[in-house]
């Protein structure tokens, strides 16, 4: 009896793994890949496995934190165009649906996307997640105090601060 129950659990897990492989049939690609500059324009491309089940609606999702997730755009293809696509997707993100398996949007990376994960989702299934790393340059450096008179041998404390940047500044 125990062996039969163990076999049942094993086959149930194996079946679940098989379904996971089948339903996770989409891949998100960020072009170009790597470390992004603030305000850099990138292409998010979601590709489904051939012959996906219909109806197909693919959403591009950004997760800024565990409690802050939102849809950038939802796309539904129809003969090489995105049908019933809201204006922000068409105008802001220049959305395109070249065929039933390829969905594309163009976005400008903002600094608050640093550490965010982006993925595409269709129905209850989703593809791989890409973590965004944003390079933000230093825009200002402040040294305080700005003017001081010291006597030779007197100890002096100076403070150097930079604007927000990523990666963090190395002040020596």
VENGI-V741216 format. One line per field, one symbol per residue. ss: DSSP state (a for helix, b for strand, c for the rest). burial: b if it has 16 or more other C-alpha atoms within 10 Angstrom, else e. A space follows every 50 residues. Layout:
ss=???
burial=???
//
This chain:
ss=caaaaaaaaaaaaaaaaaaaaaaccbbbbbbccccbbcccbbbbbbbbcc cccccccbbbbbbbbccbbbbbbbbcbbccbbccccaaaaaacccbbbbc cbbbbbbbccaaacccbbbbbbccbbbbbbbccbbbccccbbbbcccccc ccccccccbbbbcccbcccccc
burial=eeeeeeeeeeeeeeeeeeeeeeebbbbbbeeeeeebbbeeebbbbbbbee eeeeebebbbbbbbeeeeeeebbbbbbeeebbeebeeebbeebebbbeeb bbbbbbbbbbbebbebbbbbbbeeebbbbbbbbbbbeeeeeeeeeeeeee eeeeeeeeeeeeeeebeeeeee
//
